[in-house]
Amino acid sequence: MYTRLNDIPVLELRNSAVSALHFNHVQLALKRISNPLRYSIPRLKHLDLILEKEAWIIVDRVLNDIAVAAWTDFAAGHRENLHQPIPCKLRLFHANADLILDRTLEAMELLLGEQLAEQDNEKGGDVIRFPAKSVSE
């Protein structure tokens, strides 16, 4: 678990929201694959994305995993739907962090999709058939 978020001064704190697609995908991956998850972000050489239930953190692995940006405080506790955006807080720890947010979410979606698909293929999608009804029923 990444515990350094409160130790690093926040440059900017925004009210934000993440799409339901991203949020639901992450929650599914955390349940099926592992919690937490960590991915290298393609085309962003030294940045990683750490996914946890409470926060999604972009860290700079060259600088001892110091946070660059983080989505936190997801307000999903009393959801009545699965399609509306999830309100959250966006913490920016670097002046240019907002330049990589969209690219990070796109990469996250691709990486999670690939890993979930691999896991589904490994498990094998056997279909269990219901027993046939007898004529006397």
C-alpha positions in Angstrom: 0.0 0.0 0.0 1.3 3.4 -0.9 1.4 5.4 2.3 3.3 8.5 1.3 0.5 10.6 -0.2 0.0 12.6 3.0 3.8 13.1 3.4 4.2 15.0 0.1 3.0 18.6 -0.2 0.1 18.9 -2.7 0.7 21.5 -5.4 -3.0 21.6 -6.4 -6.1 19.8 -5.1 -9.1 19.6 -7.5 -12.6 18.2 -7.3 -12.8 15.8 -10.2 -14.5 12.6 -11.4 -13.4 9.4 -13.1 -15.5 7.7 -15.7 -17.6 4.8 -14.6 -15.9 2.6 -17.2 -12.4 3.3 -15.7 -13.6 2.9 -12.1 -15.5 -0.3 -12.7 -12.6 -1.8 -14.7 -10.1 -1.0 -11.9 -12.4 -2.4 -9.2 -12.8 -5.6 -11.2 -9.1 -6.0 -11.8 -8.3 -5.4 -8.1 -10.7 -8.2 -7.2 -9.7 -10.7 -9.9 -5.9 -10.1 -10.3 -4.3 -8.5 -7.3 -4.6 -5.6 -4.9 -2.6 -3.4 -5.3 -1.6 -3.4 -9.0 1.4 -1.7 -10.5 2.0 -0.9 -14.2 4.7 0.9 -16.1 3.1 3.6 -18.2 4.0 3.1 -21.9 5.8 6.1 -23.5 6.3 7.7 -20.1 9.7 6.1 -19.4 10.1 6.4 -15.6 6.5 6.7 -14.5 4.4 3.9 -13.0 0.7 3.7 -12.0 -0.2 2.1 -8.7 -3.8 1.1 -8.4 -5.4 0.5 -5.0 -8.9 0.5 -3.8 -8.5 3.9 -2.1 -6.3 5.7 -4.6 -4.7 5.5 -8.1 -1.2 7.0 -7.9 1.2 8.0 -10.6 4.7 7.7 -9.2 8.2 8.5 -10.5 10.2 5.3 -10.0 13.5 7.2 -10.6 12.8 9.5 -7.7 12.1 6.7 -5.2 8.4 6.4 -6.1 7.5 10.0 -5.3 3.9 10.8 -6.3 3.3 12.9 -9.4 -0.5 12.8 -9.3 -3.2 10.8 -7.5 -6.9 10.2 -7.8 -8.3 9.7 -4.2 -11.4 9.9 -2.1 -13.7 8.1 -4.5 -17.3 8.7 -3.6 -18.6 5.4 -4.6 -19.9 4.1 -1.3 -23.6 4.6 -2.0 -23.8 4.2 -5.8 -27.2 3.6 -7.3 -25.9 3.1 -10.8 -22.9 1.7 -12.7 -22.8 4.3 -15.5 -22.3 7.7 -14.0 -18.9 9.2 -13.3 -17.5 8.7 -9.8 -16.6 12.0 -7.9 -13.1 12.0 -6.5 -10.3 14.3 -5.5 -7.3 14.8 -7.9 -4.1 15.7 -6.2 -1.3 17.1 -8.3 2.2 17.0 -6.9 4.1 18.3 -10.0 3.5 21.5 -12.0 3.1 19.5 -15.3 1.2 16.5 -13.9 -2.0 17.4 -15.7 -0.3 16.9 -19.0 -0.1 13.1 -18.4 -3.4 12.3 -16.8 -5.4 11.4 -20.0 -2.5 9.4 -21.4 -2.2 7.5 -18.1 -5.9 6.6 -18.0 -5.8 5.4 -21.6 -2.7 3.3 -20.9 -4.4 1.9 -17.7 -7.4 0.9 -19.7 -5.3 -1.0 -22.3 -3.1 -2.7 -19.7 -6.1 -3.8 -17.5 -8.0 -5.0 -20.6 -5.0 -7.2 -21.7 -4.4 -8.6 -18.2 -8.1 -9.4 -17.6 -8.4 -11.0 -21.0 -5.3 -13.2 -20.3 -6.7 -14.2 -17.0 -10.0 -15.2 -18.6 -8.2 -17.3 -21.2 -6.1 -19.1 -18.6 -9.2 -20.0 -16.5 -11.0 -21.3 -19.6 -14.6 -20.3 -20.1 -16.3 -23.6 -19.7 -20.0 -23.5 -19.9 -21.9 -25.6 -17.4 -25.1 -26.9 -18.9 -28.3 -27.2 -16.9 -29.6 -30.7 -16.7 -32.3 -31.5 -19.3 -35.8 -31.5 -18.0 -37.5 -34.9 -18.1 -40.8 -35.3 -20.0 -42.7 -36.2 -16.8 -42.1 -32.8 -15.1 
